[in-house]
């Protein structure tokens, strides 16, 4: 069996301690982000039940997450309206990424629980990872470096503009 390693994420993964399942106050890093910190924290869009944020430790350029405001580790705790909004915002993410970065495909999913790979396992969140043919290479394994060819701030601005255009009320 082949294995794929992502050593560039080790520092991030180690920042979460087993004895501290969430922040010092019991809140996850995704909980209670004030709107005035949206640009600083890379929040792209806020809806009624969920928000879209850029991943600060991306697998690929444009790696986005849809996160319910409700902090829960369990999918079954999400009401129907929240689950529907997760899918609607995922669609919005895919449309915005197609407009800005033009990926050839996507990975979409969630890591439910620490053993499934969830580094923030106290707050369910859904990943949308744009993919391009040949986007994985030898750099992470041989050089302990992940090559990201897009500036995070520039990508944020482009995605924010695309989402604003896509969510503009139709005349």
N, C-alpha and C positions, 0 to 999 in steps of 0.2 A: 504494500500500500504506500502510495506517495503521500507526503505531508508537506503542507505549505506553512511556513513560519512567517510571523510578522514581528520581528524583534524591535522595530521602530516604535511599537506601541507599548513596550515593556514599562517605560517610565510612567506613562499614563496609567496603566493597569496597577502598578505598584502604589499609586497615589491613593488607592482605596484599600483600607484595612478591614480585615474580617471582623474586628471588634468595633468598627465604626461603619455600620451598614449604610449610613447616610451622613450628612454633615453633622457638626457638633450639636446642632439644634434638632436633629432628626430629619432635616430636609435634604432632598437631593440637590445636586448642582443645577438641576433644571427647574427647581421649585421657586416660585415667587420672584422671577426676574422682573424688576420694575421696568415699565415701558421706556423710561428715560435712559435705560442701559441697553436698549435694543441694538443700536449700532455697535457699541463696544462689545456686546456678547454675541453679535452676528445673528440676532433674531430677524428673520426676513418678513414674517407675516404673522398676524394674530387673528384667529377666528374665535368663535364663541366657546368651543370646548377644547381646542388644541392650538398649537403654534408651530411654525416652521423655523428651524434654526440650522445654521451651518455647523458641521462637525469640526471642532478645533483640532482633532487628531484624525484626519480623513484617510480612508483607504485609497481614495482617488480624488482628483480635483472635482469640486462640486458635490461632495458627499453631504447630503442633507438628512435631517431627521424631522419627523413629525412627532410631537410630544403632547399628550393630553395634559391639561392643567392639573387634573387629579393625580396626585402622587400615589400610585399603587404598583406593586410588582405583577399583579395578576390580570391577565386579559379578561377574565370573567367578571372583574369588577367594573369594567367599562360598560356604560349604558349604550343602548342602540344608537342614540343620537351621536355619541362620541365615536363609536365604531364607524358610523357612516361618514362623519367628518374626517376621520383618519384617511379613509379611502378618497374622499374628495380632495383633501390637501395633498395626498400622494399624487393624484392626477395633476394638480396644479404644479407640483414640483417637477414632474416629468415634462410637462409642457414648457415650463420656464427653462429647464436644463436643455431641452431640444432647441429652443430659441437662442440660447446664449453659448453653450459649449458644444452642441451638436454631437452628443454621444451616439454610439452605434447600438447600444443596449443598456440595460439596467439590472442591478440586483436590488430586490426589495424584500425586507423582512424585519424580524425582531428576534433578539436573543432573550428568551424568557428564562431568567434565573442565571446565577453566576456560572453554574456548570455548563450552560449553553453558550457561554462566552460573553454574557452581559456584564460589562464593567460598572454600569450603574444599574444594579439589579433591583433597586428599591423603587424605581420609577420607569414604568414601561415606556418604550419609545421605539419608533419604526424608522429604519434606515432606507434611504434611496441612494444608491451608489451608481453613478454613471460609469459606463464601461466602453472601452475602445479596444479594437483588436490589437493585441500586443502590448496592453497597458501594464502587464506584469513583466518583470525582468530580473536580472541578477543583482541589482544594486542593494536591495534590502538584505539579502543573504550574504553577499560577499563584502559589501562596504558598510553594512549597518546603517544604511541611509535610504529613505524613500524619496524618490524624485517627484516633486509636484511642480508642474510647469506653469501653474497659474498663481498669481498673487491673491491671497485671501481677501484683502480689502477690495481689489479690483473686481474679483468674482462676486463678492457681496453686492457691490454697486450694480453690476450688470443684472444679477438675479433679482435684486430689489426692483429695478426698473421693469424687468420683464413681468414680474408678479403684479406690479401696480397696473401695467397695461392689460394683463389677462383678467384682472379682477375689476377693472373699470366697468361701471354700469353701461349696458348697451343702450344706445340712444334710439 
